[in-house]
Amino acid sequence: MTRFPALEGKEVVAVLVKYGFVVDRQRGSHFFLKHADGRATVVPIHAGENIGPGLFAKILRDVELTREDFLKDKKRKPKM
């Protein structure tokens, strides 16, 4: 298993948006994301702080993605 990459909350939200999630609402620094098929999760956006490995695993379980799929899509450049 490879080391967990340091990801900020805004990076996690950006990848989830690529997978069809939308920011449903925000309460303080926590973004609530939903997908049309019912999947949902919460991502904290704290300036200068990274998402820990435990929280990252919880987010992946919530959105039903594998770690490899998430990280593969993070590296892919958006199409213009």
C-alpha positions in Angstrom: 0.0 0.0 0.0 1.3 3.4 -0.9 1.5 6.4 1.4 -1.5 8.6 1.7 -1.1 11.8 -0.2 -1.7 15.1 1.5 -5.0 16.4 0.2 -6.8 19.6 1.1 -10.6 19.7 1.4 -11.0 21.8 -1.7 -9.0 19.2 -3.7 -11.3 16.5 -2.5 -14.4 18.5 -3.4 -13.0 19.2 -6.9 -12.6 15.5 -7.6 -16.0 14.6 -6.3 -17.6 17.3 -8.5 -15.9 15.5 -11.5 -17.8 12.3 -10.4 -21.1 14.1 -10.5 -21.5 15.3 -6.9 -22.8 18.8 -6.3 -22.4 21.0 -3.2 -25.8 20.8 -1.7 -25.2 23.2 1.2 -22.6 24.6 3.4 -22.5 25.0 7.2 -19.5 26.9 8.3 -16.4 25.3 6.8 -18.2 22.0 6.0 -19.4 21.3 2.5 -22.3 18.8 2.1 -22.1 17.0 -1.2 -24.8 15.0 -2.9 -25.1 12.8 -6.0 -28.3 12.3 -8.0 -28.3 8.5 -7.0 -28.5 9.3 -3.3 -24.8 9.1 -2.2 -23.8 11.9 0.1 -20.8 13.0 2.2 -19.4 16.0 4.1 -16.0 17.5 3.4 -14.4 20.1 5.8 -12.6 22.9 4.1 -10.1 24.4 6.6 -7.4 26.7 5.3 -4.0 25.2 5.5 -5.1 21.8 6.8 -5.1 18.5 5.0 -7.7 15.7 5.2 -6.5 12.9 7.5 -6.3 9.3 6.3 -9.2 8.2 8.5 -11.5 11.0 7.3 -10.4 10.3 3.7 -11.4 6.7 4.1 -14.8 7.6 5.5 -15.4 10.0 2.6 -14.5 7.2 0.1 -16.9 4.8 1.8 -19.7 7.4 1.7 -19.2 8.0 -2.0 -18.5 4.4 -2.9 -15.2 5.0 -4.6 -11.9 3.2 -4.3 -8.8 5.0 -3.3 -7.2 4.2 -6.6 -10.1 5.6 -8.7 -10.1 8.8 -6.6 -6.4 9.4 -6.9 -6.3 8.5 -10.6 -9.0 11.1 -11.3 -7.2 13.6 -9.1 -4.2 13.4 -11.4 -6.2 13.8 -14.6 -6.3 17.3 -16.1 -9.8 18.8 -16.7 -10.8 19.1 -20.3 -11.2 22.7 -21.5 
